[in-house]
Amino acid sequence: QSALTQPASVSGSPGQAITISCTGTSSDVGSYKLVSWYQQHPGKAPKLIIYEITKRPSGVSTRFSGSKSGNTASLTISGLQAEDEADYYCRSYAGSSTFVLFGGGTKLTVL
Amino acid sequence: EVLLVESGGGLVQPGGSLRLSCAASGFTFSTFDMHWVRQVRGKGLEWVSGIGTAGDTYYPGSVKGRFTISRENVKNSLYLQLNSLRAGDTAVYYCARGMVRGVIGSAMDVWGQGTTVTVSS
């Protein structure tokens, strides 16, 4: 099964808000609440920033928020900061044969 | 401190085998599902296996039959046996913890720093 679809890159200026989309199908994103988002800085391990579509782990900034509509999940980062520049990946449960799918990743550039 | 530390990566010839390890500390390892995720240099993340607390295992089609995930709870350790390796398996391999016990699709909330596997002659 193909990876979830994310834009290759997005950019924004400090203080602005950006949204990254993650499009799947009715067999994955559209059917389950098990959508999560990960932030990865160069040379570092991924870090969980959103789980179960909208929930933030302890310690993650409230500037990060998640949502879902149909087969598309979204990550919104408000009040962009230089430290937000990183790669972002979505991930979804995809049922009892495929199990787990990641998105292709989105590179966020803070201008 | 909750920590995952991978080891065992290295250079291996095509067709060869390698066993990766992940040492867990700072939490009750036996009560969490665990996963392996890999990343080709400059590319995205790819889930390659998961294991439940009861030893139930899960794989994507791309590695099923070549990779074997296992765990040894008394040693707080996770393993990934890589067989019939190909150039396309060259990647950084991360171990990660599943957030919700018994829900293999739950988010991965703790990650190791990764170990690099290079398949080349």
HADDOCK unambig.tbl for C-alpha pairs under 7 A between the chains (distance, minus, plus):
assign (segid A and resid 34 and name CA) (segid B and resid 105 and name CA) 6.40 0.50 0.50
assign (segid A and resid 34 and name CA) (segid B and resid 106 and name CA) 5.85 0.50 0.50
assign (segid A and resid 36 and name CA) (segid B and resid 107 and name CA) 5.92 0.50 0.50
assign (segid A and resid 44 and name CA) (segid B and resid 113 and name CA) 6.92 0.50 0.50
assign (segid A and resid 45 and name CA) (segid B and resid 111 and name CA) 6.52 0.50 0.50
assign (segid A and resid 45 and name CA) (segid B and resid 112 and name CA) 6.77 0.50 0.50
assign (segid A and resid 45 and name CA) (segid B and resid 113 and name CA) 5.47 0.50 0.50
assign (segid A and resid 46 and name CA) (segid B and resid 111 and name CA) 6.90 0.50 0.50
assign (segid A and resid 48 and name CA) (segid B and resid 108 and name CA) 6.80 0.50 0.50
assign (segid A and resid 48 and name CA) (segid B and resid 109 and name CA) 5.57 0.50 0.50
assign (segid A and resid 51 and name CA) (segid B and resid 107 and name CA) 5.96 0.50 0.50
assign (segid A and resid 93 and name CA) (segid B and resid 105 and name CA) 4.72 0.50 0.50
assign (segid A and resid 98 and name CA) (segid B and resid 60 and name CA) 5.92 0.50 0.50
assign (segid A and resid 99 and name CA) (segid B and resid 105 and name CA) 6.41 0.50 0.50
assign (segid A and resid 100 and name CA) (segid B and resid 47 and name CA) 6.58 0.50 0.50
assign (segid A and resid 100 and name CA) (segid B and resid 105 and name CA) 6.24 0.50 0.50
assign (segid A and resid 101 and name CA) (segid B and resid 47 and name CA) 6.99 0.50 0.50
assign (segid A and resid 102 and name CA) (segid B and resid 45 and name CA) 6.40 0.50 0.50
assign (segid A and resid 102 and name CA) (segid B and resid 46 and name CA) 6.38 0.50 0.50
assign (segid A and resid 104 and name CA) (segid B and resid 44 and name CA) 5.36 0.50 0.50
assign (segid A and resid 105 and name CA) (segid B and resid 44 and name CA) 5.86 0.50 0.50
